[in-house]
Amino acid sequence: MIEVRWQQDDLFLAGISICLARVSPASTPLQDSCRHDPNSAATDLEIAAVYRSYVVRVLVITGAGVSAESGIPTFRGKDGYWRNLDPIKLATPEAFARDPDLVWQWYRERRQRIRDAQPNAAHEAIAKLAQCAGEFLLVTQNVDDLHERAGLAKAEMVQIHGDIFKTRCSRCHWRAELCNAHTRDDRDKSGLAGARPFIIEFSEQDGGPENGVPRCTKCDALMRPGVVWFGEPLPLHETERVESYLQRDSCGVVIVAGTTATFGYIIDWALRASRRGGELIEVNPEKTPLSRFATRLVREPAAVALPRLIDRLVAQLPKT
């Protein structure tokens, strides 16, 4: 088994090998038009028309840029700093070992900021696309619950970097879920409550992680946020879900939005999903390492571009 680790220096890791070995199909008029006029409304309609006659498999990959448009700061840039501390240096096992109380203070504030935020137009557009596609999977690097609150089913989403509202033991596998991330009724409807027997719900009033540094009730070790920190492997269960989706078949549409595509597995998954001529659409104001492989580039924020793009796509998709 190859262990994938979340590190900044794995730029192409598995992704670049896929790119170099990939044999591209012959250029089509659609792909040519995308390259010549990547932001035209006509191109949006052409992309949609190609998939009219069959059920479409869709893969969407989102990053911090999507949540940033709801007011959630990214790690990179001055807006991501907390008390003049670099978040990249806080989101590590080493930082937690040095000062768990400081790390928990940061995550409490992050949790509250997410509770106060609302899904934006990009989250809503993605949820709409999921309802209309034949098969759909969202892979998000975001640890918040904004995609879920926009209406996306948990079964159609992989949080590859974890869930900030879950808490797990730093030593054993016992985990707990913060039931008041939003209302208990919403959690129940989402299928989260009781989804895994070893996830125990608690509220802030029950002495959860909002009150100091919690300890595991099973082994008394320190509890930590249920997210993937820098230098840690991606969760095996979640990567297996992505791999299973990719292995079943290729996708007709792949959308990568709001991510810098710094990590090799993002490039790898996007290219493998579109390997049989599917459209690979990148939505990002800035150029990324994925840009040169995209069949279409949309240089706008996700909340601006995705509603328009997805509306035109959905209008042409077959009814499932």
C-alpha positions in Angstrom: 0.0 0.0 0.0 1.3 3.5 -0.9 0.8 6.0 1.9 -0.2 9.4 0.7 0.9 12.2 3.0 -0.3 15.8 3.0 2.8 17.8 2.5 3.6 20.9 0.6 6.6 19.4 -1.3 4.6 16.7 -3.1 3.5 19.0 -5.9 3.2 16.4 -8.6 3.8 13.2 -6.5 1.5 10.8 -8.3 -0.1 13.4 -10.4 2.8 14.2 -12.7 3.4 10.6 -13.6 -0.2 10.3 -14.7 0.2 13.5 -16.8 3.4 12.3 -18.5 2.0 8.9 -19.3 -1.4 10.1 -20.4 -2.3 9.7 -24.1 -4.7 12.4 -25.0 -7.5 11.7 -27.4 -7.7 13.6 -30.7 -8.7 17.2 -30.3 -12.4 17.8 -30.7 -14.2 21.0 -31.9 -15.5 21.4 -28.3 -12.0 21.2 -26.8 -10.7 23.6 -29.5 -13.4 26.1 -28.8 -12.7 25.9 -25.1 -9.1 26.7 -25.7 -9.8 29.6 -28.0 -12.5 31.2 -26.0 -12.5 29.8 -22.5 -15.0 32.2 -20.9 -17.7 32.4 -23.5 -21.3 31.6 -22.8 -21.4 29.6 -26.0 -18.7 27.3 -24.7 -20.8 26.6 -21.5 -23.6 25.4 -23.7 -21.3 23.3 -25.9 -19.9 21.6 -22.9 -23.4 20.8 -21.8 -24.6 19.6 -25.2 -21.9 17.0 -25.5 -23.5 15.1 -22.5 -27.1 15.4 -23.5 -27.6 11.9 -24.7 -26.3 9.9 -21.7 -26.2 9.8 -18.0 -23.2 11.8 -16.7 -20.7 10.9 -14.0 -19.4 14.0 -12.3 -16.4 14.6 -10.0 -16.1 18.0 -8.3 -13.0 18.9 -6.2 -13.1 21.9 -4.0 -10.5 23.7 -1.9 -10.2 26.6 0.5 -11.1 29.2 -2.0 -14.7 28.1 -2.0 -15.1 28.4 1.7 -13.2 31.7 1.7 -16.1 33.3 -0.2 -18.2 32.5 2.9 -15.7 34.3 5.1 -13.6 31.3 6.2 -10.0 32.4 6.0 -7.5 30.2 4.1 -4.2 29.1 5.6 -2.2 31.0 3.1 -1.9 34.8 3.1 -2.2 37.4 5.8 -5.9 36.9 6.4 -5.2 33.3 7.5 -3.0 34.4 10.4 -4.4 34.0 14.0 -2.9 36.1 16.8 0.1 36.7 14.5 0.7 32.9 14.3 1.0 31.0 11.0 -1.8 28.5 10.8 0.5 26.1 8.8 2.7 25.9 11.9 -0.3 25.3 14.2 -1.9 22.5 12.1 0.8 19.9 12.9 1.2 17.1 15.4 4.3 18.8 16.7 2.4 22.0 17.6 -0.3 19.9 19.4 2.4 18.1 21.4 4.1 21.4 22.4 1.0 23.3 23.3 -2.4 21.4 23.0 -4.3 24.2 24.8 -3.1 26.8 22.2 -4.1 24.5 19.3 -7.5 23.9 20.9 -8.1 27.6 21.3 -7.5 28.1 17.6 -9.8 25.3 16.7 -12.6 26.6 19.0 -12.4 29.9 17.3 -12.4 28.2 13.8 -15.5 26.2 14.8 -17.3 29.2 15.9 -16.4 31.1 12.7 -17.8 28.3 10.6 -21.0 28.1 12.7 -21.5 31.8 11.9 -20.8 31.4 8.2 -23.3 30.5 5.5 -23.0 28.5 2.4 -22.4 30.7 -0.7 -23.6 30.4 -4.3 -20.8 28.0 -5.2 -21.9 25.5 -2.5 -25.5 25.8 -3.6 -24.6 25.3 -7.3 -22.6 22.1 -6.5 -25.5 20.7 -4.5 -27.8 21.4 -7.5 -25.4 19.6 -9.9 -25.3 16.6 -7.6 -29.1 16.3 -7.8 -29.1 16.3 -11.6 -26.0 14.1 -12.4 -26.3 10.4 -13.0 -23.4 9.7 -10.6 -21.8 12.3 -8.4 -18.9 12.7 -6.0 -17.5 15.7 -4.3 -14.0 15.6 -2.9 -13.4 18.6 -0.7 -10.2 19.7 1.1 -12.4 21.8 3.4 -13.1 20.7 6.9 -16.2 22.8 7.4 -19.8 21.7 6.9 -20.9 24.3 4.3 -21.3 21.8 1.5 -23.6 19.7 3.7 -25.6 22.7 4.8 -26.1 23.7 1.2 -28.0 20.4 0.7 -25.3 18.0 -0.4 -25.8 14.4 0.9 -23.0 13.1 3.1 -22.9 9.9 0.9 -21.9 12.1 -2.1 -19.1 13.9 -0.3 -15.6 13.0 0.8 -13.9 15.3 3.3 -10.4 14.3 2.4 -8.8 16.5 5.2 -11.3 15.5 7.9 -14.2 17.2 9.7 -13.5 20.0 12.1 -16.6 19.2 14.1 -15.3 15.7 15.0 -12.9 15.1 17.8 -10.7 12.0 18.1 -8.3 10.5 20.6 -4.6 11.2 19.8 -3.7 7.6 20.8 -6.6 5.2 20.2 -9.4 5.2 17.6 -12.2 6.5 19.8 -14.0 9.5 18.3 -16.7 12.0 19.2 -18.8 14.3 17.3 -19.9 17.8 18.3 -23.6 17.6 18.0 -24.2 21.3 18.1 -22.1 22.1 15.0 -25.6 23.0 13.9 -28.8 21.6 15.2 -29.2 18.1 16.3 -32.2 17.7 14.0 -30.0 18.7 11.0 -27.3 16.2 12.0 -29.9 13.5 12.3 -31.3 14.3 8.9 -27.8 14.2 7.4 -27.3 10.7 8.5 -24.3 11.6 10.7 -25.7 10.7 14.0 -25.1 7.1 14.7 -23.4 6.5 11.3 -20.5 4.8 13.1 -21.0 3.1 16.4 -17.7 4.4 17.8 -18.6 8.0 17.2 -20.2 9.5 20.4 -22.1 12.7 20.3 -21.7 15.4 23.0 -22.6 19.0 23.5 -20.6 21.9 24.8 -22.6 21.7 28.0 -21.5 18.0 28.5 -17.9 19.0 29.0 -16.8 18.6 25.4 -13.7 20.1 23.8 -15.1 23.6 24.2 -14.1 23.4 27.8 -10.3 23.0 27.9 -8.3 20.2 26.4 -10.5 17.0 26.5 -9.2 13.6 27.4 -10.3 10.3 25.9 -12.7 8.4 28.1 -11.2 5.1 26.9 -7.5 5.6 27.4 -7.2 9.0 29.0 -5.0 10.4 26.2 -5.5 13.9 24.9 -8.3 14.4 22.4 -7.6 16.3 19.2 -9.6 17.8 16.3 -10.7 15.3 13.7 -8.7 16.9 10.9 -5.6 15.9 8.9 -2.6 17.9 9.9 0.4 18.7 7.8 2.7 15.7 7.5 -0.1 13.2 8.3 -1.5 10.5 6.0 -4.8 11.0 4.4 -7.6 8.9 6.0 -7.6 5.5 4.4 -11.4 5.1 4.5 -11.8 8.4 2.6 -9.1 7.7 0.0 -10.7 4.3 -0.6 -14.0 6.0 -1.4 -12.4 8.2 -4.0 -10.4 5.3 -5.5 -13.6 3.2 -5.7 -15.4 6.0 -7.5 -12.6 6.5 -10.0 -12.1 2.8 -10.7 -15.8 2.2 -11.6 -15.6 4.4 -14.6 -14.3 7.7 -16.0 -16.3 11.0 -15.7 -17.9 13.1 -18.4 -17.4 16.3 -16.3 -14.7 17.1 -13.8 -14.7 20.5 -12.0 -11.9 21.6 -9.8 -12.7 24.8 -8.0 -11.0 27.0 -5.4 -7.9 24.9 -4.9 -4.3 25.7 -5.6 -3.8 22.1 -6.6 -0.6 22.1 -4.6 -1.0 18.4 -3.6 -0.2 15.7 -6.2 -3.3 13.6 -5.4 -5.6 16.5 -6.5 -4.0 16.5 -10.0 -3.9 12.7 -10.0 -7.6 12.3 -9.3 -8.7 15.0 -11.7 -6.7 13.5 -14.6 -7.8 10.0 -13.9 -11.4 11.0 -13.7 -11.3 12.7 -17.1 -9.0 10.1 -18.7 -11.4 9.1 -21.5 -12.0 12.6 -22.9 -14.1 14.0 -20.2 -14.1 17.8 -19.7 -11.7 19.0 -17.0 -12.8 22.5 -16.0 -10.7 24.5 -13.6 -12.4 27.4 -11.7 -9.8 29.6 -10.0 -8.8 33.3 -10.3 -5.1 32.2 -10.4 -3.1 29.8 -12.5 -2.3 26.5 -10.7 -0.2 23.4 -11.5 -3.5 21.8 -12.9 -4.2 24.7 -15.3 -2.1 23.3 -18.2 -4.1 20.1 -18.2 -7.6 21.7 -18.1 -9.8 21.7 -21.2 -11.3 24.9 -19.9 -10.1 27.6 -17.6 -12.5 29.9 -15.8 -10.6 32.8 -14.1 -13.3 33.9 -11.7 -14.1 33.1 -8.0 -16.2 30.0 -7.6 -19.2 31.8 -6.2 -19.3 33.9 -9.4 -18.5 31.2 -12.0 -20.1 28.0 -10.7 -23.8 29.1 -10.6 -23.7 30.3 -14.2 -21.7 27.3 -15.4 -23.7 24.7 -13.6 -27.1 26.2 -14.6 -26.1 25.9 -18.2 -24.9 22.4 -17.7 -27.9 21.2 -15.8 -30.2 22.7 -18.4 -28.8 20.3 -21.0 -28.4 17.2 -18.9 -30.7 14.2 -19.3 -33.3 13.9 -16.6 -32.3 11.0 -14.2 
